[in-house]
């Protein structure tokens, strides 16, 4: 088979066809001075070109345009429905547009969208200066989760209304992202910290799932929409039933294994490498072995090779990333 271009390779996999080789992609959060503007463009392009990746996940660490001092549940009524072009949103839209112009369709571009629940977590707690490290798989409530649980106890209806406003705002934003040149979105969701003892076992279904679907319904015009199930994927098959093209989760660190779900889910699998242990602590040979094992688990189903989540560039040796990229070419 003749060598394919990255865009052709991804398109083949999305059609359920075997490409010349498996596509590969991985991502990390860039420093604060590379979140927007020319520095962000250069950081993305350097990452893409260094490892010759088959798609580009456009990071989005720009602050959500609404910041409130939430002291009680009644304050959540002040969360507005946004048009998707407010400051913060526009920084990401400019980044998408510039990358789309400079890459000219060379690779698919999926822009990061955090779920409405994730956005609300940040709104209800004071901003921090902490860096963006790979999320912990520990489902114990972090301070934002504790705060949200308190607000749910105080007035569950108002929390639901806040999530609806954020979901509609994010849907409006997604519409502009596609117009700016994104081929789709990378929607990041997390359920394991929502359905806890304080909130109840069905809280995600009750309050968050409709928001996910509202965002994805607008993204339906895109050609490559990815869902990232962060943390421990307790109900992967439920998320796989979303209207998406690709699903990504921590198959190594949290499960389920690729082989246990590959025949039961429709979206393309994007997984295979442990971002928490093997990438930062393993050898190149161990990274290569995980790639080959993932492909073996997938069998005749085309898949995209990737880590289960973001990785920490301060602790992951570039040689291990190169090994992951090279393993699909070997």
Residue frames relative to the residue before (quaternion, step in Angstrom):
aa qw qx qy qz dx dy dz
X 1.0000 0.0000 0.0000 0.0000 0.00 0.00 0.00
X 0.4871 -0.6675 0.4806 0.2935 3.57 -0.95 0.89
X 0.5756 -0.5949 0.4303 0.3600 3.54 -1.15 0.63
X 0.3044 -0.7661 0.5467 0.1471 3.55 -0.89 1.01
X 0.4791 -0.5911 0.5494 0.3453 3.52 -1.32 0.30
X 0.6658 -0.5180 0.3347 0.4200 3.63 -1.10 0.49
X 0.6610 0.5067 -0.3184 0.4527 3.59 0.88 -0.88
X 0.6498 0.5066 -0.3117 0.4732 3.59 1.04 -0.76
X 0.6324 0.5461 -0.3220 0.4452 3.56 1.03 -0.83
X 0.6731 0.4790 -0.2880 0.4843 3.57 0.91 -0.91
X 0.6514 0.5215 -0.3238 0.4460 3.59 0.90 -0.86
X 0.6262 0.5349 -0.3383 0.4553 3.57 1.02 -0.75
X 0.6686 0.4959 -0.3011 0.4652 3.58 0.88 -0.93
X 0.6520 0.5160 -0.3203 0.4540 3.60 0.97 -0.80
X 0.6640 0.4678 -0.2996 0.5005 3.59 1.20 -0.49
X 0.5259 -0.6415 0.4046 0.3849 3.58 1.29 -0.11
X 0.5420 0.6164 -0.3920 0.4154 3.57 1.25 0.38
X 0.5059 -0.6311 0.4954 0.3168 3.56 -1.19 0.57
X 0.2692 -0.7563 0.5699 0.1754 3.61 -0.76 0.95
X 0.7289 -0.3917 0.3016 0.4737 3.58 -1.29 -0.17
X 0.7596 -0.0904 0.0517 0.6420 3.57 1.25 -0.57
X 0.6170 -0.5481 0.3846 0.4135 3.62 -1.15 0.35
X 0.4468 -0.6590 0.5254 0.3002 3.61 -1.02 0.72
X 0.1472 -0.7806 0.6031 0.0716 3.54 -1.24 0.53
X 0.1112 0.7830 -0.6082 0.0680 3.55 -1.13 0.68
X 0.0743 0.7673 -0.6363 0.0292 3.56 -1.21 0.53
X 0.1603 -0.8124 0.5605 0.0070 3.55 -1.19 0.56
X 0.0282 -0.7708 0.6356 0.0338 3.54 -1.31 0.38
X 0.5550 -0.5868 0.4660 0.3612 3.55 -1.27 0.35
X 0.3561 -0.7347 0.5420 0.1991 3.54 -0.98 0.89
X 0.6477 -0.5237 0.3647 0.4162 3.62 -1.19 0.38
X 0.6929 -0.4944 0.3239 0.4130 3.61 -1.21 0.40
X 0.6878 0.4754 -0.3004 0.4591 3.60 1.04 -0.65
X 0.7018 0.3910 -0.2701 0.5308 3.61 1.27 0.11
X 0.3672 0.7411 -0.4860 0.2824 3.59 1.09 0.67
X 0.8039 0.0323 0.0121 0.5937 3.57 1.12 -0.62
X 0.7265 0.4337 -0.3094 0.4341 3.54 -1.30 0.17
X 0.7955 -0.3233 0.2238 0.4610 3.52 -1.35 -0.24
X 0.6230 0.5465 -0.3586 0.4296 3.61 0.99 -0.68
X 0.6400 0.5087 -0.3247 0.4756 3.59 1.07 -0.68
X 0.6184 0.5348 -0.3395 0.4651 3.59 0.99 -0.80
X 0.6905 0.4852 -0.2842 0.4550 3.57 0.81 -1.01
X 0.6382 0.5297 -0.3331 0.4485 3.60 0.98 -0.80
X 0.6611 0.5012 -0.3043 0.4682 3.58 0.95 -0.86
X 0.6835 0.4884 -0.2929 0.4565 3.58 0.88 -0.93
X 0.6327 0.5247 -0.3357 0.4601 3.59 0.98 -0.77
X 0.6506 0.5100 -0.3095 0.4700 3.58 0.96 -0.87
X 0.6666 0.5101 -0.2990 0.4539 3.59 0.86 -0.95
X 0.7378 0.4430 -0.2404 0.4491 3.57 0.79 -1.04
X 0.6079 0.5759 -0.3677 0.4045 3.58 1.01 -0.71
X 0.8034 0.2721 -0.1263 0.5143 3.56 0.92 -0.92
X 0.3666 -0.7606 0.4695 0.2582 3.58 1.32 0.11
X 0.1220 0.8380 -0.5174 0.1232 3.56 0.82 1.06
X 0.4955 -0.6905 0.4568 0.2628 3.55 -1.23 0.52
X 0.7708 0.0563 -0.0998 0.6267 3.60 1.25 -0.11
X 0.3001 -0.7515 0.5612 0.1740 3.55 -1.23 0.44
X 0.2284 -0.7286 0.6347 0.1188 3.52 -0.81 1.12
X 0.2418 -0.7742 0.5689 0.1359 3.57 -0.54 1.15
X 0.3506 -0.7514 0.5212 0.2021 3.56 -0.52 1.17
X 0.0955 -0.7892 0.6053 0.0408 3.57 -1.15 0.62
X 0.1218 0.7996 -0.5724 0.1349 3.55 -0.06 1.31
X 0.3645 0.7098 -0.5113 0.3192 3.56 1.22 0.44
X 0.5263 -0.6631 0.4189 0.3283 3.61 -0.89 0.84
X 0.5310 -0.5934 0.5005 0.3398 3.54 -1.14 0.73
X 0.5473 -0.6947 0.3556 0.3024 3.60 -0.80 0.97
X 0.6875 0.4433 -0.2965 0.4929 3.63 1.18 -0.17
X 0.0496 0.7725 -0.6309 0.0520 3.55 -0.80 1.04
X 0.0001 -0.8143 0.5773 -0.0606 3.57 -0.70 1.11
X 0.3857 -0.6433 0.5981 0.2822 3.51 -1.34 0.35
X 0.0608 -0.8326 0.5505 -0.0062 3.57 0.04 1.32
X 0.0512 -0.8185 0.5718 -0.0206 3.56 -0.31 1.29
X 0.7861 0.0420 -0.0139 0.6165 3.58 1.19 -0.54
X 0.6994 -0.4951 0.3070 0.4141 3.55 -1.22 0.40
X 0.5956 0.5880 -0.3674 0.4056 3.61 1.05 -0.67
X 0.5977 0.5794 -0.3631 0.4186 3.60 1.13 -0.55
X 0.5656 0.6149 -0.3850 0.3922 3.58 1.18 -0.46
X 0.5552 0.6109 -0.3921 0.4060 3.59 1.21 -0.38
X 0.6255 0.5551 -0.3323 0.4361 3.60 1.23 -0.33
X 0.4988 0.6333 -0.4477 0.3869 3.60 1.24 -0.01
X 0.2471 -0.8181 0.5018 0.1333 3.60 -0.44 1.16
X 0.4581 -0.5882 0.5655 0.3526 3.52 -1.37 0.10
X 0.2237 -0.8152 0.5286 0.0776 3.55 -0.60 1.20
X 0.5515 -0.6384 0.4398 0.3080 3.55 -1.22 0.53
X 0.5024 -0.6487 0.4284 0.3785 3.58 1.21 -0.49
X 0.7013 0.4182 -0.2686 0.5110 3.58 1.28 0.09
X 0.3857 0.7189 -0.4902 0.3067 3.59 1.20 0.40
X 0.6658 -0.4803 0.3772 0.4287 3.55 -1.30 0.32
X 0.6413 0.4034 -0.3722 0.5362 3.56 -0.82 1.01
X 0.6903 0.3893 -0.2352 0.5627 3.55 0.85 -0.99
X 0.6819 0.5068 -0.3057 0.4298 3.59 0.85 -0.96
X 0.5861 0.5666 -0.3793 0.4377 3.61 1.08 -0.59
X 0.6747 0.4704 -0.2872 0.4910 3.58 1.00 -0.82
X 0.6344 0.5319 -0.3339 0.4508 3.59 0.97 -0.78
X 0.6393 0.5118 -0.3240 0.4737 3.59 1.01 -0.77
X 0.6330 0.5295 -0.3239 0.4627 3.58 1.02 -0.81
X 0.6547 0.5083 -0.3121 0.4643 3.58 0.89 -0.91
X 0.6801 0.5088 -0.2992 0.4348 3.55 0.82 -1.00
X 0.6717 0.4931 -0.3040 0.4618 3.58 0.93 -0.86
X 0.6576 0.4978 -0.3153 0.4694 3.59 0.92 -0.84
X 0.6431 0.5183 -0.3253 0.4604 3.58 0.97 -0.81
X 0.6547 0.5124 -0.3112 0.4603 3.59 0.96 -0.84
X 0.7339 0.4443 -0.2496 0.4491 3.58 0.85 -0.95
X 0.7098 0.4459 -0.2674 0.4752 3.61 1.06 -0.64
X 0.1887 -0.8476 0.4836 0.1104 3.58 1.28 -0.34
X 0.7478 -0.4415 0.2289 0.4399 3.58 0.81 0.99
X 0.3487 0.7647 -0.4860 0.2398 3.60 1.21 0.27
X 0.7848 0.0371 0.0036 0.6187 3.57 1.04 -0.83
X 0.5480 -0.5755 0.4675 0.3871 3.61 -1.16 0.39
X 0.2268 -0.7597 0.5991 0.1114 3.55 -1.10 0.81
X 0.0119 -0.7779 0.6281 -0.0128 3.59 -0.71 1.09
X 0.2228 -0.8069 0.5381 0.0982 3.55 -0.64 1.11
X 0.5118 -0.6917 0.4341 0.2667 3.54 -0.93 0.96
X 0.0007 0.7529 -0.6579 0.0187 3.53 -1.00 0.95
X 0.2403 -0.7549 0.5923 0.1467 3.58 -0.77 1.00
X 0.5695 -0.6309 0.4063 0.3354 3.56 -0.95 0.88
X 0.6597 -0.5150 0.3659 0.4072 3.55 -1.25 0.40
X 0.6163 0.5341 -0.3563 0.4560 3.61 1.06 -0.64
X 0.6501 0.5123 -0.3162 0.4637 3.59 0.96 -0.84
X 0.6431 0.5131 -0.3211 0.4691 3.57 0.99 -0.79
X 0.6635 0.5034 -0.3142 0.4556 3.59 0.90 -0.89
X 0.5730 0.5854 -0.3775 0.4318 3.62 1.06 -0.67
X 0.7077 0.4531 -0.2655 0.4726 3.57 0.96 -0.88
X 0.6255 0.5521 -0.3462 0.4291 3.58 1.05 -0.68
X 0.7462 0.4461 -0.2375 0.4334 3.59 0.89 -0.91
X 0.7235 0.3480 -0.2453 0.5434 3.60 1.25 -0.02
X 0.5963 -0.5777 0.4033 0.3848 3.60 -1.06 0.64
X 0.5404 -0.6203 0.4497 0.3477 3.60 -1.07 0.67
X 0.2145 -0.7683 0.5914 0.1183 3.55 -1.15 0.66
X 0.4406 -0.6743 0.5229 0.2790 3.52 -1.30 0.25
X 0.3511 0.7525 -0.4894 0.2664 3.57 1.27 0.24
X 0.4819 -0.6550 0.5000 0.2978 3.54 -1.11 0.67
X 0.5313 -0.6187 0.4762 0.3290 3.53 -1.32 0.19
X 0.0176 -0.7968 0.6024 -0.0435 3.55 -0.11 1.32
X 0.6468 -0.4864 0.3803 0.4476 3.61 -1.16 0.30
X 0.5177 -0.6637 0.4336 0.3217 3.60 -0.85 0.90
X 0.4673 -0.6613 0.5133 0.2842 3.53 -1.07 0.77
X 0.4287 -0.6885 0.5217 0.2646 3.55 -1.16 0.62
X 0.4559 0.6716 -0.4518 0.3702 3.56 1.29 -0.03
X 0.2867 -0.7963 0.5127 0.1445 3.57 -0.57 1.14
X 0.4031 0.7079 -0.4911 0.3086 3.61 1.23 0.10
X 0.5492 -0.6530 0.3997 0.3350 3.61 -0.84 0.90
X 0.2952 -0.7039 0.6213 0.1772 3.54 -1.04 0.89
X 0.7301 -0.4337 0.2717 0.4528 3.64 -1.18 0.26
X 0.6601 0.4844 -0.3485 0.4562 3.68 0.86 -0.70
X 0.6353 0.5255 -0.3340 0.4570 3.58 1.07 -0.68
X 0.6236 0.5269 -0.3316 0.4728 3.57 1.03 -0.79
X 0.6609 0.5102 -0.3104 0.4545 3.57 0.93 -0.90
X 0.6589 0.4975 -0.3163 0.4672 3.59 0.95 -0.80
X 0.6221 0.5323 -0.3425 0.4608 3.58 1.03 -0.71
X 0.6290 0.5286 -0.3303 0.4647 3.59 1.02 -0.77
X 0.6725 0.4920 -0.2910 0.4702 3.56 0.96 -0.88
X 0.6213 0.5326 -0.3367 0.4657 3.58 1.08 -0.70
X 0.6429 0.5140 -0.3167 0.4714 3.55 1.01 -0.80
X 0.6670 0.5126 -0.2992 0.4505 3.56 1.02 -0.84
X 0.7834 -0.1815 0.1503 0.5750 3.61 0.83 -0.94
X 0.2591 -0.8091 0.5139 0.1186 3.55 -0.08 1.32
X 0.6261 0.5611 -0.3342 0.4260 3.58 1.04 -0.77
X 0.6756 0.4910 -0.2995 0.4612 3.59 0.91 -0.87
X 0.6041 0.5264 -0.3610 0.4771 3.60 1.07 -0.63
X 0.6490 0.5147 -0.3159 0.4627 3.57 0.97 -0.83
X 0.6481 0.5103 -0.3187 0.4668 3.59 0.99 -0.77
X 0.6288 0.5277 -0.3310 0.4654 3.58 1.04 -0.76
X 0.6533 0.5085 -0.3104 0.4672 3.58 0.97 -0.85
X 0.6286 0.5313 -0.3349 0.4586 3.59 1.03 -0.73
X 0.6567 0.5075 -0.3133 0.4615 3.60 0.94 -0.86
X 0.6643 0.4925 -0.3034 0.4733 3.57 0.96 -0.86
X 0.6399 0.5310 -0.3286 0.4479 3.59 0.95 -0.83
X 0.6637 0.4892 -0.3086 0.4742 3.58 0.93 -0.84
X 0.6310 0.5269 -0.3259 0.4669 3.58 1.06 -0.75
X 0.6713 0.4871 -0.2970 0.4731 3.57 0.95 -0.87
X 0.6114 0.5334 -0.3510 0.4674 3.59 1.07 -0.67
X 0.6384 0.5098 -0.3246 0.4766 3.59 0.99 -0.78
X 0.6436 0.5247 -0.3074 0.4647 3.56 1.02 -0.83
X 0.6377 0.5326 -0.3256 0.4512 3.59 0.94 -0.88
X 0.6128 0.5566 -0.3480 0.4400 3.57 0.99 -0.80
X 0.6860 0.4625 -0.2772 0.4884 3.58 0.99 -0.83
X 0.5927 0.5697 -0.3661 0.4360 3.60 1.10 -0.63
X 0.6634 0.4909 -0.3066 0.4742 3.58 0.95 -0.84
X 0.6440 0.5109 -0.3234 0.4687 3.57 1.01 -0.75
X 0.6574 0.5217 -0.3072 0.4486 3.59 1.10 -0.69
X 0.6881 -0.5009 0.2822 0.4427 3.61 1.20 -0.26
X 0.4544 0.6638 -0.4783 0.3523 3.61 1.19 0.10
X 0.4067 -0.7040 0.5287 0.2439 3.57 -1.07 0.77
X 0.7772 -0.1385 0.0954 0.6063 3.56 1.26 -0.30
X 0.4796 -0.6534 0.4989 0.3069 3.54 -1.29 -0.22
X 0.2828 -0.6798 0.6476 0.1964 3.51 -1.39 0.36
X 0.0774 -0.8328 0.5481 0.0032 3.56 0.04 1.32
X 0.1824 -0.7981 0.5707 0.0637 3.55 -0.63 1.19
X 0.0089 0.7927 -0.6070 0.0554 3.57 -0.70 1.15
X 0.0352 -0.7885 0.6123 0.0450 3.55 -1.23 0.39
X 0.1972 -0.8292 0.5207 0.0503 3.54 -0.63 1.19
X 0.6308 0.6107 -0.3527 0.3236 3.58 0.95 -0.84
X 0.7040 0.4286 -0.2765 0.4942 3.62 1.12 -0.48
X 0.5941 0.5673 -0.3624 0.4404 3.59 1.28 -0.10
X 0.7520 0.3566 -0.1929 0.5197 3.57 0.84 -1.01
X 0.2449 0.7808 -0.5341 0.2126 3.55 0.61 1.14
X 0.7431 -0.4158 0.2779 0.4446 3.57 -1.30 0.08
X 0.6741 0.5067 -0.3085 0.4401 3.58 0.98 -0.80
X 0.7482 0.4248 -0.2211 0.4592 3.60 0.97 -0.85
X 0.5119 -0.6104 0.4459 0.4081 3.56 1.07 -0.73
X 0.5869 -0.6576 0.3630 0.3022 3.59 -1.06 0.78
X 0.7479 0.3725 -0.2100 0.5078 3.61 1.22 -0.35
X 0.2941 0.8042 -0.4811 0.1878 3.57 1.24 0.36
X 0.6414 0.5288 -0.3492 0.4325 3.59 0.92 -0.79
X 0.6638 0.4923 -0.3026 0.4748 3.58 0.91 -0.89
X 0.6728 0.5221 -0.2923 0.4350 3.57 0.96 -0.88
X 0.8529 0.2320 -0.0558 0.4643 3.56 0.75 -1.06
X 0.7903 0.3749 -0.1739 0.4523 3.61 1.01 -0.68
X 0.6214 0.6051 -0.3611 0.3426 3.58 0.97 -0.75
X 0.6297 0.5314 -0.3465 0.4484 3.61 0.98 -0.74
X 0.6280 0.5356 -0.3367 0.4532 3.58 1.07 -0.68
X 0.6050 0.5442 -0.3446 0.4681 3.57 1.03 -0.78
X 0.7058 0.4741 -0.2661 0.4543 3.55 0.83 -1.02
X 0.6102 0.5432 -0.3565 0.4534 3.58 1.07 -0.64
X 0.6504 0.5036 -0.3083 0.4778 3.58 0.97 -0.85
X 0.6978 0.4765 -0.2738 0.4593 3.57 0.88 -0.94
X 0.5961 0.5650 -0.3786 0.4267 3.60 1.07 -0.55
X 0.6545 0.4805 -0.3061 0.4970 3.58 1.07 -0.70
X 0.6678 0.5098 -0.2922 0.4569 3.57 1.08 -0.75
X 0.4413 0.7378 -0.4349 0.2678 3.59 1.27 -0.25
X 0.5904 0.5649 -0.3716 0.4408 3.60 1.17 -0.39
X 0.5772 0.5985 -0.3732 0.4115 3.59 1.19 -0.34
X 0.4348 -0.7156 0.4961 0.2294 3.54 -1.24 0.50
X 0.7826 0.1455 -0.1133 0.5946 3.60 1.26 -0.14
X 0.0795 0.7956 -0.5902 0.1110 3.55 -0.02 1.32
X 0.1369 -0.8032 0.5793 0.0242 3.55 -0.74 1.16
X 0.1792 -0.7434 0.6327 0.1225 3.53 -1.16 0.70
X 0.1404 -0.7708 0.6179 0.0661 3.55 -0.83 1.03
X 0.1666 -0.7675 0.6132 0.0850 3.57 -0.65 1.13
X 0.2042 -0.8181 0.5307 0.0858 3.55 -0.16 1.31
X 0.7641 0.3452 -0.2608 0.4784 3.55 -1.24 0.42
X 0.7115 -0.3772 0.3312 0.4917 3.55 -1.10 -0.77
X 0.3123 -0.7790 0.5193 0.1609 3.55 -0.56 1.20
X 0.1589 -0.8349 0.5226 0.0673 3.57 0.03 1.29
X 0.7958 0.1578 -0.0590 0.5816 3.58 1.09 -0.71
X 0.0277 -0.8577 0.5133 0.0061 3.55 0.76 1.07
X 0.6713 0.5119 -0.3190 0.4309 3.59 0.87 -0.86
X 0.5990 0.5372 -0.3645 0.4688 3.60 1.12 -0.53
X 0.6688 0.4728 -0.2971 0.4909 3.58 0.95 -0.82
X 0.6351 0.5444 -0.3310 0.4366 3.59 1.04 -0.73
X 0.6165 0.5429 -0.3432 0.4555 3.58 1.24 -0.33
X 0.4432 0.6700 -0.4650 0.3722 3.60 1.27 -0.03
X 0.5349 -0.6122 0.4638 0.3520 3.64 -1.20 0.38
X 0.3129 0.7459 -0.5069 0.2981 3.56 0.36 1.31
X 0.4574 -0.6703 0.5124 0.2809 3.55 -1.31 0.30
X 0.8057 0.1322 0.0010 0.5773 3.57 1.03 -0.89
X 0.0980 -0.7834 0.6097 0.0703 3.58 -1.09 0.70
X 0.1131 -0.7909 0.6014 0.0005 3.53 -0.97 1.01
X 0.1494 0.7748 -0.6017 0.1240 3.58 -0.95 0.90
X 0.5975 -0.5790 0.4256 0.3559 3.57 -1.31 0.30
X 0.1047 -0.8454 0.5218 0.0461 3.57 0.42 1.22
X 0.6905 0.4708 -0.2840 0.4701 3.62 1.03 -0.72
X 0.7664 0.4147 -0.2134 0.4418 3.56 0.71 -1.11
X 0.8245 0.2001 -0.0770 0.5237 3.60 1.02 -0.71
X 0.3828 -0.7213 0.4933 0.2998 3.58 1.14 -0.54
X 0.5379 -0.0530 -0.8169 -0.2010 1.46 -2.50 0.27
X 0.6067 -0.5540 0.4272 0.3776 3.55 -1.28 0.40
X 0.6442 -0.5329 0.3815 0.3943 3.55 -1.16 0.60
X 0.6774 0.5228 -0.3024 0.4199 3.59 0.84 -0.96
X 0.6658 0.5244 -0.3023 0.4363 3.58 1.14 -0.56
X 0.7835 0.3002 -0.1657 0.5182 3.61 1.19 -0.36
X 0.4707 0.7331 -0.4252 0.2453 3.59 1.18 -0.45
X 0.7214 0.4247 -0.2500 0.4865 3.60 1.05 -0.67
X 0.7078 0.4796 -0.2560 0.4510 3.58 1.23 -0.27
X 0.7242 0.3743 -0.2462 0.5242 3.58 1.21 -0.12
X 0.4567 -0.7214 0.4663 0.2315 3.54 -1.08 0.78
X 0.6551 0.5228 -0.3594 0.4102 3.67 0.82 -0.78
X 0.5950 -0.5408 0.4577 0.3794 3.54 -1.29 0.40
X 0.3929 -0.7114 0.5364 0.2278 3.57 -0.96 0.90
X 0.0361 -0.7615 0.6472 -0.0052 3.55 -1.00 0.94
X 0.4155 0.6820 -0.4654 0.3816 3.59 -0.01 1.28
X 0.3719 0.7916 -0.4661 0.1337 3.55 -1.23 -0.54
X 0.7946 0.2471 -0.1190 0.5416 3.61 1.06 -0.67
X 0.4363 -0.7060 0.5054 0.2362 3.56 -0.99 0.93
X 0.2716 -0.7973 0.5231 0.1303 3.57 -0.49 1.22
X 0.6870 0.5133 -0.2806 0.4311 3.60 1.19 -0.50
X 0.7987 0.2504 -0.1260 0.5325 3.59 1.04 -0.69
X 0.7480 0.4271 -0.2535 0.4403 3.58 0.54 -1.15
X 0.6767 0.4943 -0.3198 0.4420 3.61 0.81 -0.88
X 0.7610 0.3651 -0.2491 0.4749 3.66 0.72 -0.86
X 0.8053 0.3255 -0.1326 0.4774 3.61 0.99 -0.79
X 0.6445 0.5614 -0.3227 0.4066 3.60 1.15 -0.48
X 0.5400 -0.5843 0.4929 0.3522 3.51 -1.40 -0.01
X 0.6729 -0.4617 0.3742 0.4405 3.55 -1.30 0.18
X 0.6374 0.5353 -0.3259 0.4483 3.57 1.01 -0.81
X 0.6610 0.5016 -0.3123 0.4626 3.60 1.00 -0.77
X 0.6133 0.5271 -0.3411 0.4793 3.58 1.09 -0.71
X 0.6549 0.5140 -0.3066 0.4616 3.56 0.91 -0.94
X 0.6515 0.5248 -0.3158 0.4476 3.57 0.95 -0.86
X 0.6453 0.5075 -0.3338 0.4632 3.60 0.98 -0.75
X 0.6221 0.5313 -0.3430 0.4615 3.60 1.02 -0.75
X 0.6908 0.4784 -0.2848 0.4613 3.59 0.80 -1.00
X 0.6400 0.5216 -0.3214 0.4637 3.57 1.02 -0.79
X 0.6347 0.5313 -0.3310 0.4531 3.60 0.97 -0.83
X 0.6629 0.4998 -0.3038 0.4674 3.56 0.94 -0.88
X 0.6346 0.5176 -0.3279 0.4710 3.56 1.05 -0.72
X 0.6336 0.5276 -0.3299 0.4597 3.59 1.00 -0.78
X 0.6781 0.5005 -0.2926 0.4516 3.57 1.00 -0.82
X 0.2733 -0.7969 0.5016 0.1965 3.59 1.17 -0.45
X 0.8115 -0.2282 0.1782 0.5076 3.56 -0.79 -0.99
X 0.5177 0.6107 -0.4357 0.4115 3.61 1.25 0.18
X 0.3932 -0.7061 0.5285 0.2599 3.63 -0.67 1.01
X 0.0093 -0.8006 0.5987 -0.0220 3.58 -0.98 0.83
X 0.3964 -0.6586 0.5773 0.2753 3.54 -1.39 0.15
X 0.3332 -0.7447 0.5473 0.1867 3.57 -0.83 1.00
X 0.2152 0.7622 -0.5837 0.1792 3.56 -0.86 1.00
X 0.5508 -0.5289 0.4848 0.4264 3.58 -1.28 -0.02
X 0.6124 -0.5725 0.4058 0.3641 3.55 -1.31 0.21
X 0.7823 0.0085 0.0025 0.6229 3.58 1.27 -0.23
X 0.7286 -0.3774 0.3074 0.4818 3.55 -1.27 -0.25
X 0.2543 -0.7532 0.5818 0.1719 3.59 -1.23 0.37
X 0.4907 -0.6504 0.5007 0.2925 3.55 -1.27 0.42
X 0.3318 -0.7813 0.4897 0.1992 3.63 -0.38 1.15
X 0.5955 0.5748 -0.3628 0.4282 3.58 1.24 -0.31
X 0.7732 0.3368 -0.1751 0.5081 3.59 1.15 -0.52
X 0.6557 0.4979 -0.3205 0.4684 3.61 1.18 -0.36
X 0.3832 -0.7250 0.5188 0.2416 3.61 -0.66 1.05
X 0.5362 -0.6273 0.4516 0.3393 3.61 -0.92 0.80
X 0.5880 0.5906 -0.3727 0.4081 3.57 1.10 -0.64
X 0.6495 0.5106 -0.3259 0.4596 3.60 1.06 -0.68
X 0.6264 0.5094 -0.3347 0.4859 3.57 1.09 -0.64
X 0.6420 0.5118 -0.3185 0.4738 3.55 0.99 -0.80
X 0.6274 0.5330 -0.3368 0.4571 3.58 1.06 -0.72
X 0.6364 0.5204 -0.3311 0.4632 3.59 1.01 -0.77
X 0.6771 0.4852 -0.2914 0.4704 3.58 0.92 -0.92
X 0.6911 0.4883 -0.2815 0.4525 3.56 0.99 -0.84
X 0.5909 0.6097 -0.3715 0.3757 3.59 1.07 -0.66
X 0.6748 0.4775 -0.3083 0.4707 3.61 1.02 -0.69
X 0.6779 0.4877 -0.2839 0.4711 3.58 1.22 -0.38
X 0.6004 0.6354 -0.3370 0.3495 3.55 1.26 -0.39
